[in-house]
Amino acid sequence: MKRTTNTPLVEMRDISISFGGIKAVDHVTVNLFAGEVVGLLGHNGAGKSTLIKCLSGAYRPDHGQVFIDGQKVTINNPRDARAQNIETIYQTLALADNLNAAANLFLGRELINSAGLLDEAQMEAETRKIMARLNPNFRKFNVPVSALSGGQRQSVAIARAVYFNAKILIMDEPTAALGPQETQMVAELIEELKKQGLGIFLIEHDIHNVMKLCDRASVMKNGQLVGTVDVDKVTDDEILGMIIMGKQSNQGV
């Protein structure tokens, strides 16, 4: 990944948040550049999901600041996050199973024609256009998304985020429960998003996926940041050591 600027797309600086007196995130700083994927790793309860929910607007941190393109921003709720072109794709994908791809893409933001009716033809045309960019092999435009494979469903969720101008994408274990072929499809989607200049935070448990999909990895343990490394300069075992022992690799960035 070549950085065209020294200014991060996102910087979460010195973030802390407590629940019932327990620090879930304890003075953590992470950043993300355009065209980059940063993996967030750690055991359950390490704080990675809580940290990222401070960026998606699900939580408000007790301390710390968020900068987008070098500008300090306030994110109090998901609407504020969306205004900063931050979109979250949760593991559940939040798709309406009974609706097709186009209806899901425009769910809550439907296109209306001059007669005041749903413009289904235009919504399908726009869906075909964005899918041609992201997943040219996608063909199932007229079936409910319940009939789609896991990778195809991910395509629809990603297309929805990208269509509405996401610059920053948060993906929560996008390949969980997918087979090898589907996982490869998601990997190709992520590669395409990087080419288009999006920055992606990837919450992951699987180290192999991190090594394959990410440029850098930030490891958390007990609410604190163990360290951030370039994945092409460390081994799986070094990252595993960071997760289990909370031990910083020799190659910090």
C-alpha positions as YAML, in Angstrom:
chain: A
units: angstrom
residues:
- id: 1
  name: MET
  ca: [0.00, 0.00, 0.00]
- id: 2
  name: LYS
  ca: [1.40, 3.39, -1.03]
- id: 3
  name: ARG
  ca: [0.42, 6.30, 1.18]
- id: 4
  name: THR
  ca: [-0.30, 9.44, -0.79]
- id: 5
  name: THR
  ca: [-0.45, 11.58, 2.35]
- id: 6
  name: ASN
  ca: [0.98, 11.59, 5.86]
- id: 7
  name: THR
  ca: [-2.39, 12.59, 7.30]
- id: 8
  name: PRO
  ca: [-4.41, 9.57, 8.45]
- id: 9
  name: LEU
  ca: [-7.93, 9.19, 7.12]
- id: 10
  name: VAL
  ca: [-8.89, 8.34, 10.72]
- id: 11
  name: GLU
  ca: [-7.06, 8.85, 13.97]
- id: 12
  name: MET
  ca: [-8.59, 7.70, 17.24]
- id: 13
  name: ARG
  ca: [-6.40, 9.36, 19.83]
- id: 14
  name: ASP
  ca: [-6.14, 8.35, 23.50]
- id: 15
  name: ILE
  ca: [-9.60, 6.76, 23.62]
- id: 16
  name: SER
  ca: [-10.93, 5.51, 26.97]
- id: 17
  name: ILE
  ca: [-14.35, 4.18, 27.95]
- id: 18
  name: SER
  ca: [-15.53, 2.47, 31.15]
- id: 19
  name: PHE
  ca: [-18.59, 0.44, 32.02]
- id: 20
  name: GLY
  ca: [-19.45, 0.10, 35.70]
- id: 21
  name: GLY
  ca: [-15.99, 1.19, 36.78]
- id: 22
  name: ILE
  ca: [-14.21, -1.30, 34.49]
- id: 23
  name: LYS
  ca: [-12.07, 0.23, 31.73]
- id: 24
  name: ALA
  ca: [-13.13, -1.52, 28.52]
- id: 25
  name: VAL
  ca: [-10.75, 0.68, 26.50]
- id: 26
  name: ASP
  ca: [-7.80, 2.30, 28.24]
- id: 27
  name: HIS
  ca: [-6.03, 5.21, 26.47]
- id: 28
  name: VAL
  ca: [-5.82, 3.57, 23.03]
- id: 29
  name: THR
  ca: [-4.55, 5.33, 19.89]
- id: 30
  name: VAL
  ca: [-4.97, 3.79, 16.43]
- id: 31
  name: ASN
  ca: [-5.03, 5.25, 12.94]
- id: 32
  name: LEU
  ca: [-6.04, 4.30, 9.41]
- id: 33
  name: PHE
  ca: [-4.91, 5.64, 6.03]
- id: 34
  name: ALA
  ca: [-6.88, 5.79, 2.78]
- id: 35
  name: GLY
  ca: [-6.51, 2.61, 0.72]
- id: 36
  name: GLU
  ca: [-5.45, 0.61, 3.77]
- id: 37
  name: VAL
  ca: [-6.89, -2.25, 5.83]
- id: 38
  name: VAL
  ca: [-6.07, -2.28, 9.54]
- id: 39
  name: GLY
  ca: [-6.96, -5.45, 11.43]
- id: 40
  name: LEU
  ca: [-8.09, -5.19, 15.05]
- id: 41
  name: LEU
  ca: [-7.29, -8.35, 16.98]
- id: 42
  name: GLY
  ca: [-7.56, -9.66, 20.49]
- id: 43
  name: HIS
  ca: [-9.43, -12.16, 22.61]
- id: 44
  name: ASN
  ca: [-13.13, -11.64, 23.40]
- id: 45
  name: GLY
  ca: [-13.27, -8.79, 25.89]
- id: 46
  name: ALA
  ca: [-9.95, -7.31, 24.68]
- id: 47
  name: GLY
  ca: [-11.76, -4.06, 23.81]
- id: 48
  name: LYS
  ca: [-11.49, -4.07, 20.01]
- id: 49
  name: SER
  ca: [-15.25, -4.00, 19.34]
- id: 50
  name: THR
  ca: [-15.81, -1.39, 22.05]
- id: 51
  name: LEU
  ca: [-13.07, 0.81, 20.58]
- id: 52
  name: ILE
  ca: [-14.55, 0.64, 17.11]
- id: 53
  name: LYS
  ca: [-18.06, 1.34, 18.42]
- id: 54
  name: CYS
  ca: [-16.69, 4.71, 19.55]
- id: 55
  name: LEU
  ca: [-16.00, 5.39, 15.86]
- id: 56
  name: SER
  ca: [-19.34, 4.03, 14.59]
- id: 57
  name: GLY
  ca: [-21.28, 6.16, 17.08]
- id: 58
  name: ALA
  ca: [-22.67, 3.23, 19.09]
- id: 59
  name: TYR
  ca: [-20.71, 4.40, 22.17]
- id: 60
  name: ARG
  ca: [-19.44, 7.76, 23.34]
- id: 61
  name: PRO
  ca: [-15.93, 7.57, 24.81]
- id: 62
  name: ASP
  ca: [-15.24, 9.04, 28.25]
- id: 63
  name: HIS
  ca: [-11.93, 10.42, 27.03]
- id: 64
  name: GLY
  ca: [-10.04, 10.97, 23.80]
- id: 65
  name: GLN
  ca: [-10.56, 12.49, 20.39]
- id: 66
  name: VAL
  ca: [-11.38, 11.37, 16.86]
- id: 67
  name: PHE
  ca: [-9.84, 13.04, 13.80]
- id: 68
  name: ILE
  ca: [-11.02, 12.54, 10.21]
- id: 69
  name: ASP
  ca: [-8.58, 13.81, 7.55]
- id: 70
  name: GLY
  ca: [-6.76, 15.70, 10.31]
- id: 71
  name: GLN
  ca: [-9.90, 17.51, 11.50]
- id: 72
  name: LYS
  ca: [-11.27, 16.88, 14.99]
- id: 73
  name: VAL
  ca: [-14.85, 15.58, 14.82]
- id: 74
  name: THR
  ca: [-17.57, 14.76, 17.34]
- id: 75
  name: ILE
  ca: [-19.34, 11.44, 16.93]
- id: 76
  name: ASN
  ca: [-22.19, 11.05, 19.40]
- id: 77
  name: ASN
  ca: [-24.37, 8.62, 17.46]
- id: 78
  name: PRO
  ca: [-24.48, 6.56, 14.23]
- id: 79
  name: ARG
  ca: [-25.94, 9.54, 12.34]
- id: 80
  name: ASP
  ca: [-22.85, 11.61, 13.18]
- id: 81
  name: ALA
  ca: [-20.67, 8.72, 11.97]
- id: 82
  name: ARG
  ca: [-22.57, 8.49, 8.69]
- id: 83
  name: ALA
  ca: [-22.15, 12.25, 8.21]
- id: 84
  name: GLN
  ca: [-18.39, 11.59, 8.32]
- id: 85
  name: ASN
  ca: [-18.80, 8.87, 5.64]
- id: 86
  name: ILE
  ca: [-18.25, 6.09, 8.17]
- id: 87
  name: GLU
  ca: [-20.29, 2.94, 7.53]
- id: 88
  name: THR
  ca: [-20.36, -0.24, 9.59]
- id: 89
  name: ILE
  ca: [-21.00, -3.72, 8.25]
- id: 90
  name: TYR
  ca: [-21.86, -5.94, 11.19]
- id: 91
  name: GLN
  ca: [-21.57, -9.73, 11.14]
- id: 92
  name: THR
  ca: [-25.37, -9.97, 10.99]
- id: 93
  name: LEU
  ca: [-25.28, -7.70, 7.86]
- id: 94
  name: ALA
  ca: [-28.67, -6.15, 8.77]
- id: 95
  name: LEU
  ca: [-30.25, -7.15, 5.46]
- id: 96
  name: ALA
  ca: [-33.99, -7.61, 4.92]
- id: 97
  name: ASP
  ca: [-34.14, -11.28, 3.87]
- id: 98
  name: ASN
  ca: [-37.43, -10.98, 1.97]
- id: 99
  name: LEU
  ca: [-36.22, -8.14, -0.27]
- id: 100
  name: ASN
  ca: [-33.93, -8.29, -3.30]
- id: 101
  name: ALA
  ca: [-30.51, -6.64, -3.65]
- id: 102
  name: ALA
  ca: [-31.80, -3.29, -4.96]
- id: 103
  name: ALA
  ca: [-34.49, -2.99, -2.27]
- id: 104
  name: ASN
  ca: [-31.83, -3.69, 0.37]
- id: 105
  name: LEU
  ca: [-29.39, -1.24, -1.14]
- id: 106
  name: PHE
  ca: [-31.94, 1.58, -0.93]
- id: 107
  name: LEU
  ca: [-33.71, 0.43, 2.26]
- id: 108
  name: GLY
  ca: [-34.81, 3.57, 4.10]
- id: 109
  name: ARG
  ca: [-33.42, 5.74, 1.26]
- id: 110
  name: GLU
  ca: [-35.70, 4.60, -1.59]
- id: 111
  name: LEU
  ca: [-35.73, 6.44, -4.92]
- id: 112
  name: ILE
  ca: [-39.09, 7.97, -5.86]
- id: 113
  name: ASN
  ca: [-40.14, 8.85, -9.41]
- id: 114
  name: SER
  ca: [-42.00, 11.97, -10.56]
- id: 115
  name: ALA
  ca: [-45.34, 10.25, -9.93]
- id: 116
  name: GLY
  ca: [-44.42, 9.79, -6.26]
- id: 117
  name: LEU
  ca: [-44.00, 6.02, -6.67]
- id: 118
  name: LEU
  ca: [-41.05, 3.76, -5.92]
- id: 119
  name: ASP
  ca: [-38.64, 3.94, -8.85]
- id: 120
  name: GLU
  ca: [-37.76, 0.26, -8.88]
- id: 121
  name: ALA
  ca: [-36.20, 0.37, -12.36]
- id: 122
  name: GLN
  ca: [-33.82, 3.16, -11.35]
- id: 123
  name: MET
  ca: [-32.92, 1.42, -8.09]
- id: 124
  name: GLU
  ca: [-32.11, -1.79, -9.97]
- id: 125
  name: ALA
  ca: [-30.06, 0.13, -12.56]
- id: 126
  name: GLU
  ca: [-28.04, 1.83, -9.80]
- id: 127
  name: THR
  ca: [-27.55, -1.52, -8.03]
- id: 128
  name: ARG
  ca: [-26.29, -3.13, -11.24]
- id: 129
  name: LYS
  ca: [-23.89, -0.23, -11.72]
- id: 130
  name: ILE
  ca: [-22.33, -0.44, -8.25]
- id: 131
  name: MET
  ca: [-22.20, -4.25, -8.39]
- id: 132
  name: ALA
  ca: [-20.37, -4.08, -11.74]
- id: 133
  name: ARG
  ca: [-17.67, -2.13, -9.89]
- id: 134
  name: LEU
  ca: [-17.50, -4.35, -6.82]
- id: 135
  name: ASN
  ca: [-18.51, -7.86, -7.84]
- id: 136
  name: PRO
  ca: [-18.92, -8.23, -11.63]
- id: 137
  name: ASN
  ca: [-19.99, -11.87, -11.25]
- id: 138
  name: PHE
  ca: [-23.08, -10.94, -9.22]
- id: 139
  name: ARG
  ca: [-26.18, -11.93, -11.21]
- id: 140
  name: LYS
  ca: [-28.98, -12.55, -8.71]
- id: 141
  name: PHE
  ca: [-30.70, -9.18, -8.80]
- id: 142
  name: ASN
  ca: [-34.30, -10.40, -8.71]
- id: 143
  name: VAL
  ca: [-34.32, -12.88, -5.85]
- id: 144
  name: PRO
  ca: [-34.70, -12.23, -2.11]
- id: 145
  name: VAL
  ca: [-31.31, -11.90, -0.40]
- id: 146
  name: SER
  ca: [-32.26, -14.94, 1.71]
- id: 147
  name: ALA
  ca: [-31.54, -16.98, -1.47]
- id: 148
  name: LEU
  ca: [-27.99, -15.57, -1.75]
- id: 149
  name: SER
  ca: [-24.77, -17.15, -0.51]
- id: 150
  name: GLY
  ca: [-22.84, -15.60, 2.37]
- id: 151
  name: GLY
  ca: [-20.34, -13.92, 0.06]
- id: 152
  name: GLN
  ca: [-23.09, -12.52, -2.15]
- id: 153
  name: ARG
  ca: [-24.88, -11.13, 0.92]
- id: 154
  name: GLN
  ca: [-21.62, -9.45, 1.95]
- id: 155
  name: SER
  ca: [-21.49, -7.94, -1.57]
- id: 156
  name: VAL
  ca: [-24.94, -6.39, -1.07]
- id: 157
  name: ALA
  ca: [-24.03, -4.98, 2.37]
- id: 158
  name: ILE
  ca: [-20.74, -3.55, 1.05]
- id: 159
  name: ALA
  ca: [-22.43, -2.13, -2.07]
- id: 160
  name: ARG
  ca: [-24.94, -0.30, 0.14]
- id: 161
  name: ALA
  ca: [-22.14, 1.31, 2.15]
- id: 162
  name: VAL
  ca: [-20.09, 2.26, -0.92]
- id: 163
  name: TYR
  ca: [-23.08, 3.59, -2.87]
- id: 164
  name: PHE
  ca: [-23.80, 6.05, -0.06]
- id: 165
  name: ASN
  ca: [-20.23, 7.39, -0.19]
- id: 166
  name: ALA
  ca: [-18.50, 5.51, 2.60]
- id: 167
  name: LYS
  ca: [-14.86, 6.57, 2.91]
- id: 168
  name: ILE
  ca: [-14.28, 4.61, 6.09]
- id: 169
  name: LEU
  ca: [-15.62, 1.08, 6.43]
- id: 170
  name: ILE
  ca: [-15.82, -0.92, 9.64]
- id: 171
  name: MET
  ca: [-16.16, -4.65, 8.96]
- id: 172
  name: ASP
  ca: [-16.92, -7.08, 11.78]
- id: 173
  name: GLU
  ca: [-15.50, -10.52, 10.94]
- id: 174
  name: PRO
  ca: [-16.67, -10.42, 7.31]
- id: 175
  name: THR
  ca: [-15.56, -13.98, 6.54]
- id: 176
  name: ALA
  ca: [-16.95, -15.68, 9.67]
- id: 177
  name: ALA
  ca: [-18.87, -18.84, 8.75]
- id: 178
  name: LEU
  ca: [-17.93, -18.56, 5.06]
- id: 179
  name: GLY
  ca: [-16.29, -21.35, 3.04]
- id: 180
  name: PRO
  ca: [-12.95, -20.91, 1.22]
- id: 181
  name: GLN
  ca: [-14.55, -19.79, -2.07]
- id: 182
  name: GLU
  ca: [-16.81, -17.25, -0.33]
- id: 183
  name: THR
  ca: [-13.90, -16.01, 1.77]
- id: 184
  name: GLN
  ca: [-11.94, -15.44, -1.44]
- id: 185
  name: MET
  ca: [-14.88, -13.44, -2.85]
- id: 186
  name: VAL
  ca: [-14.85, -11.17, 0.21]
- id: 187
  name: ALA
  ca: [-11.05, -10.83, -0.07]
- id: 188
  name: GLU
  ca: [-11.48, -9.65, -3.67]
- id: 189
  name: LEU
  ca: [-14.16, -7.16, -2.59]
- id: 190
  name: ILE
  ca: [-11.84, -5.75, 0.07]
- id: 191
  name: GLU
  ca: [-9.02, -5.47, -2.47]
- id: 192
  name: GLU
  ca: [-11.34, -3.55, -4.81]
- id: 193
  name: LEU
  ca: [-12.39, -1.17, -2.01]
- id: 194
  name: LYS
  ca: [-8.73, -0.48, -1.22]
- id: 195
  name: LYS
  ca: [-8.09, 0.41, -4.88]
- id: 196
  name: GLN
  ca: [-10.96, 2.88, -4.67]
- id: 197
  name: GLY
  ca: [-9.24, 4.59, -1.72]
- id: 198
  name: LEU
  ca: [-11.45, 3.45, 1.15]
- id: 199
  name: GLY
  ca: [-9.93, 2.85, 4.54]
- id: 200
  name: ILE
  ca: [-11.11, -0.31, 6.32]
- id: 201
  name: PHE
  ca: [-11.01, -1.32, 9.97]
- id: 202
  name: LEU
  ca: [-11.37, -5.10, 10.07]
- id: 203
  name: ILE
  ca: [-12.34, -6.74, 13.37]
- id: 204
  name: GLU
  ca: [-10.98, -10.28, 13.14]
- id: 205
  name: HIS
  ca: [-10.27, -13.38, 15.21]
- id: 206
  name: ASP
  ca: [-8.59, -15.39, 12.47]
- id: 207
  name: ILE
  ca: [-4.88, -14.53, 12.19]
- id: 208
  name: HIS
  ca: [-4.67, -16.12, 8.72]
- id: 209
  name: ASN
  ca: [-7.34, -13.71, 7.46]
- id: 210
  name: VAL
  ca: [-5.45, -10.80, 8.98]
- id: 211
  name: MET
  ca: [-2.22, -11.87, 7.28]
- id: 212
  name: LYS
  ca: [-4.08, -12.20, 3.98]
- id: 213
  name: LEU
  ca: [-6.36, -9.16, 4.07]
- id: 214
  name: CYS
  ca: [-4.65, -6.49, 6.19]
- id: 215
  name: ASP
  ca: [-1.79, -4.05, 5.73]
- id: 216
  name: ARG
  ca: [-1.35, -3.46, 9.46]
- id: 217
  name: ALA
  ca: [-2.64, -5.12, 12.61]
- id: 218
  name: SER
  ca: [-3.40, -3.49, 15.95]
- id: 219
  name: VAL
  ca: [-3.57, -5.96, 18.83]
- id: 220
  name: MET
  ca: [-5.51, -5.26, 22.03]
- id: 221
  name: LYS
  ca: [-5.47, -7.04, 25.38]
- id: 222
  name: ASN
  ca: [-7.40, -6.13, 28.54]
- id: 223
  name: GLY
  ca: [-8.56, -2.85, 27.02]
- id: 224
  name: GLN
  ca: [-5.06, -1.66, 26.14]
- id: 225
  name: LEU
  ca: [-3.17, -1.52, 22.86]
- id: 226
  name: VAL
  ca: [-0.36, -4.08, 22.82]
- id: 227
  name: GLY
  ca: [1.00, -2.64, 19.58]
- id: 228
  name: THR
  ca: [0.54, -2.07, 15.85]
- id: 229
  name: VAL
  ca: [2.61, -3.93, 13.25]
- id: 230
  name: ASP
  ca: [3.00, -4.17, 9.48]
- id: 231
  name: VAL
  ca: [1.69, -7.65, 8.68]
- id: 232
  name: ASP
  ca: [4.31, -8.29, 6.00]
- id: 233
  name: LYS
  ca: [7.08, -7.79, 8.56]
- id: 234
  name: VAL
  ca: [5.83, -10.20, 11.23]
- id: 235
  name: THR
  ca: [4.94, -13.88, 11.45]
- id: 236
  name: ASP
  ca: [1.66, -15.45, 12.53]
- id: 237
  name: ASP
  ca: [3.41, -16.56, 15.72]
- id: 238
  name: GLU
  ca: [4.54, -13.04, 16.57]
- id: 239
  name: ILE
  ca: [0.97, -11.76, 16.28]
- id: 240
  name: LEU
  ca: [-0.24, -14.73, 18.32]
- id: 241
  name: GLY
  ca: [2.31, -13.82, 21.01]
- id: 242
  name: MET
  ca: [0.93, -10.28, 21.09]
- id: 243
  name: ILE
  ca: [-2.63, -11.59, 21.49]
- id: 244
  name: ILE
  ca: [-1.89, -14.24, 24.14]
- id: 245
  name: MET
  ca: [1.06, -12.78, 26.07]
- id: 246
  name: GLY
  ca: [0.39, -9.10, 25.44]
- id: 247
  name: LYS
  ca: [3.98, -8.99, 24.20]
- id: 248
  name: GLN
  ca: [5.00, -6.30, 21.72]
- id: 249
  name: SER
  ca: [6.63, -7.59, 18.54]
- id: 250
  name: ASN
  ca: [10.13, -6.29, 17.74]
- id: 251
  name: GLN
  ca: [8.56, -4.69, 14.66]
- id: 252
  name: GLY
  ca: [6.30, -1.92, 16.02]
- id: 253
  name: VAL
  ca: [5.06, 0.82, 13.68]
...
